[in-house]
Amino acid sequence: MSFLRIICFLFPFFLSAQKKSVMESVDLNKNKYIESAQKIWNFAEVGYQEEKSSAELISLLKEEGFVIKEGVANIPTAFIAEYNAGGPIVAILGEYDALPGLSQTSDPEQKKREGVHAGHACGHNLFGVASAAAAISVKKWLEETKNKGTIRFYGCPAEEGGSGKVYMVREGLFDDVDVVFHWHPSSSNNASLRTSLANKTGKFRFYGVSSHAASAPEQGRSALDGLEAMNNMINLMREHVEQESRIHYIITKGGDAPNVVPNFAEGYYYVRHPDPEEVRKMWKRVELCAEGAALGTETTFESEVIGGVYNILPNEVLQRMVYKELKGVGGVFYNEEEIVYAEKIQATLVNKKDLNTSEIISPFTINLSTKGGGSTDVGDVSWVAPTVGFSTATYVPGTPGHSWQAASCTGTSIGYKGMINAAKVLGGSIYEVIRNPQIIKEAKKEFENKRGKNYIYNSLIGNRKPALNYRN
């Protein structure tokens, strides 16, 4: 066999070894990554208040030679970490905000952490670290092999209702990106093609006149009456919206004492639909409900848009490639101690599933239904650059997100195993797009065909500044 034929024969094995080195790099440093994820789980900082969490990720990436830009898009806890070796620009999203009101220990029974009022019930402590681990492993491969490629980690705060990525998109921070990768903690391993709901959120504040509710009610004008009248009209509106619409609200302030006519009341509202343009229309109707309620109760009101996100624009080219990488990495396998923990969690669940589900990779499907779907600011990113995501089993099978059980799992070895798997899938996928530029070319073609050539991005939040105090 000639020397050239030998080289041609061995070349695929050489490339396979390079990809393996990317994934082995994650394993070699997994204890460090687990330690960082545990720290962020302990911090449990809510949206736009993730000072310690973002600092932990910045430290992790800076230590590996990434160039850091902090406070991007006028958000103190948002940042970009970049390693620039030319070539295609690959973005990796990382989140790290916790959910308020979901304080939980890592015990398999509901138990609040003392002095802590939030919890990682969506696993963002795992999300940010796995994405950083993948960025680091790919950077090391690029340095060692002298391949061209730019890795850009986006530190994305306040995904939970704060629309952090939307401000980053609006500032043009993704305009030069070729492809975007993200993942999410879950109770299963899945890389199917799917979308999400567009969403707009905001607070409505009513102002009235206080008086004694018993001796002088005629002199008062109840802000709570205004808010309740608005809610009644919104509930009537539900009959006259498209079927896939979703509207939810809470009363965040309804007064201070029953015998005092409230002079202030506040509600927090979410409006969702698969089409962002339909969301815009529904929000205008919500505003009309507020106007009518204020007029009828002789109160006044003001409104503040808090967040707004697009639906995810899926990319089949990238999705099928990531699915292949997920199958190659495999699922999450429990040891005896983890099985005991998982069985105790399972006993508290309504939707019980076999524990070995965590070992299985769900079949690839194309599911563009938004039934049962949520919303994410990843949606806005997906409308400015080809974007792909997947999930790994970081929760006990059957565990719903945003639950105390999920918050418990993300602080255990079960969550960390899923996190390490996610880092490997990201690393392997990014290796593939850098080594095979045709994948990027085909993904961009699909992206342009779906989005349309004359598309102009127009965020649902308008020109408002980041809602840095929305969790206060």
Phi, psi and omega in degrees: 000133182290161179301319180297318180294323178297317179299315180297324181290320185275342186302313178301323179292325177296316178296318179300321179295324178296315178297320179299324180293327177298315182286324178295329177299323177296313180297318182298332184248016188296327180297322178294319180291321177297320179299318179295317179297322178294320177300313182293325175299319179292321180297315179046057182266135182278174188309132180067005176244019188273051184297312181289322182294314179293323179296323178296316180290321177299316179299317180300316184280322179297322179300333181263010173092012176284145176273127188253134169243114182263158175064032181291156179057028179062030178240115184303328183261010176263144180204166173232133176241126187229141166240116187251110174236035180071200175065196182295147178263116182249122180262141174235126181272141176225131179245161183201017178269147179261173181256134179291149175077008182238042175297132184200140172282179177271014176286154178276028174219153185293117185205116181289147173280131183295127177078005180240132187244010179220169180203158180272066181279003173239003173072026182289342172297328177279321183303305184297318184289317179300319179295319177295319179299319178295317179301318181293316182294321178291321178301316180299319178296317180298319179295315184292324186260351181064024174287155178272137178169142179245124179255126182231112177269127178256114175280107192249104179277166166054045174293325184285077175090350183264350175057039183306316183293334182298318178294325179291321176295314182300329179279359178081019185286349178250004189297331183259008184280141178274312177215155182235135177243142172211169176211176177208139173301149184198183174259006180213168177257113189213136176224037180284164179279121182209168180234198182208182179262138169289157190206140172228137184229155178185169180246140176243126184243122180256143180235132180229208181233125180283150172197173177288124186291342181256312187272338181215050183296332183292340180273352181261156172228113192279119173296327178293324174302317179298316181293318180292324176296320176299314181297321178298318180292323177296320179292328173291327180295334182303331180289342189238037173235164180296152190304323184275006179288151176222134177227127176224152177207160170226154172266111183275337178209123183235009183127178183242331181207141182299333183268010175239123175297121186294131175263001177211138175211149183220141174233151181240124191237144173237136174233128183229152175192154178299334184252121180300331179291326176291326176298317178302316181295316180297322181295323177297324178291323176298318178297323177294323176300319179295318179298315180296320181295319179294320180297315184288338182251006181054043175242177173237163179214162169222154181233152178224120173288125181263316182206168177189128184226152176277165168288157178284131173268103187287155180230107186293323180302308180291323184296317180293325178294316180294322178301318178299319179292321178297318178297322180294323180285319178092183185267196183252125182250131182269143170272182185299317180296320179292326178296317178300313178300312184297322179295324178290320175296315182302324181296340181265356187269149174279316182260087183277136178229157178301138182295332181288358174301331181294340181274347189263142171265119181300142179300150178288127177225161173251106185232097181262010173289144178256011178297126180075008183271159176252202181226152180206147178286357169299332180306315181296320177300319185292345178267357178241349176202147178304128189229144181217146179214173180199177177227154172234162186279090178259348176249159172299134182311133181094352181285126176282147172295163179061037179233162178296329179296319178295318179298324177293311183301323185286355174251021182234174179296334176297314178296321183289327176296316177296323178297315180295320176300317180298318179299321179292318179297316178299312181300314179296322181291318180293322174305315183297316184287330177287320181284336184234082183301342178297329179298315179296318180299314180291323178296319179293323178296314177298317180302311181295322179295321181284320184281325183098142186295324185263019183294136175234123181288134180219104189295154179283349181267357181067221184253018182294154177282161178308134183278068190295340182253018188293341178267357181283000000 
